Amino acid sequence: MSKEMLNALDTLEAEKGISKEIVIEALEAALVSAYKRHYGQSQNVEVEFNEKKGDIHVYAVKEVTEEVMDSQLEVSLKDAMAINPAYEIGDKIRFEVTPRDFGRIAAQTAKQVILQRVREAERSIIYNEYSAYEKDIMQGVVERQDNRYIYVNLGKIEAVLSKQDQMPNEHYQPHDRIKVYVSRVENTSKGPQVFVSRSHPDLLRRLFEQEVPEVYDGIVEIVSIAREAGDRAKVAVRSNDPNIDPVGTCVGPKGQRVQAIVNELKGENMDIVEWDEDPAVFIANSLNPAQVEDVIFDTENPKVCTVVVPDYQLSLAIGKRGQNARLAAKLTAHKIDIKAESDMEEFYANYVEDDYEELPEEFAADEELLESTPDLTDDDSENAVFEEGEE
């Protein structure tokens, strides 16, 4: 067994990258348990593996005492001094207790330990390899599916694609090649588990990095993404180079760059808008393709605003089932209330007519104008003349 054991350890270290010291340490611990299980020995057992010869020896460690109460744990001072006169009370002495048939037990235990270590090493290698792809995209092949997951082969492991991570407009068939976003990698008791997604917003970010070199290099930056997977997405971009148009760069010549991403996502519509440090401008851009007349922020909560659009643009600004406004709100992190111009005119008129003294700050100029206007009767209104400087 000794020669076979040493060869097995050398092979493990060369092919699997498993250190011999780690296997020997695990083997010794396993052999202690095996010895106790088969021979009923107490806790004072040690197993020693000779790395040069491959021999295995079992020792019982006994303490030197004046009077022996348990012969398995203790040895008398007289017997100890017969071995070596230098022994004193409290010293530990190792006695070899290797059974004749222990070689068979050791071989079985060694086989189990080595197989376990091989499995652990392979799991560790796979986990380390795929954890490096976490938050990135990979290409895989659809293998099969059940009621919970679609299983995607990524090479050395099957990743799982849950229902909430699937795109509603896609139907996956075995052998389909798809790009997936690795959302997380877990090292479970059953081995590494890779979770992937087709609906994650960052899938869009990684696809832009693949298709647009300026995004990958950081010249054009994706600030935020709002996405309803399979239907529509909005992407806010800005340029770190004043000579480069971020929107045009992402769209590409004749729309080739963005069209490649749309094709990969099976026709998902894409709105690319320019980010602006002015929230009002950014919010107006985010409602593209609708035209925006004005953006009025709530004085108490700057994350709440009212957007004024022309009457004929109202339905376009809101979008089908409110999608355009909803995505714009996600993209800008603002609560957006969209109003038509005619509704706002009525709103202003009610303020002036009912209680103009409590007008919001943005209408303070109108209040001052009302106060400075002289009272005119019907008789003299036509002949009223403002002095120079009056408005």
CORTA-V916410 format. One line per field, one symbol per residue. phi: phi as a letter, one per 40 degrees, with the letter a starting at -180 (. if undefined). burial: I if it has 16 or more other C-alpha atoms within 10 Angstrom, else O. Layout:
phi = ???
burial = ???
This chain:
phi = .dcccccccccdcccbgcccccccccccccccccccccbgccccbbbbbccccgcbbbbbcbccbcbcbbccbbbccccccccacccbchcbbcbcbcccccccccccccccccccccccccccccccccccccgbbbbbbccaabcbbbcbcbhcaccbbccccccccbbcbdgccbcbcccabbbccchcbbbbabbcdccccccccccbdccccgcbbccabbabdgbaabbcbabcbccbcccccccgdfgccccccccccfgccbbbbccbccdccccccccdcccbcabbccccbccbabbbbddcbcccccgcfgccccccccccfbcbbcbcdcccccccccccccaccbccdcbdcccccccccccbcccbccbcbcccgcb
burial = OIOOIIOOIIOIOOOOOIOIOOIIOIIIOIIIIIIOOOOOOOOOIIIIIOOOOIOIIIIIIIIIIOOOOOOOIIIIIIOIOOOOOOIIOOOIIOOOOOOOOIIOOIIOIIOOIIOOIIOOIIIOOIIOOIIOIIIIIOOIIIIOIOOOIIIIIIOOOIIIIIOOIIIOOOOOOOOOOOIIIIIIIOOOOOOIIIIIIIIIIIIIIIIIIOIIOIIIOOIIIIOIIIIIIIIIIIIIIIIOOOOOOIIOIIIOOOOOIIIIIIOOIOOIIIIIIIIOOOIIOIIIIIIIOIIIOIIOIOOOOOOIIIIIIIOOIIIIIIIOOOIIIIIIIIIIOIIIOIIIIOOOOOOOOOIIOOOIOOOOOOOOOOIOOOOOOOOOOOOOOOOOOOOOOOO
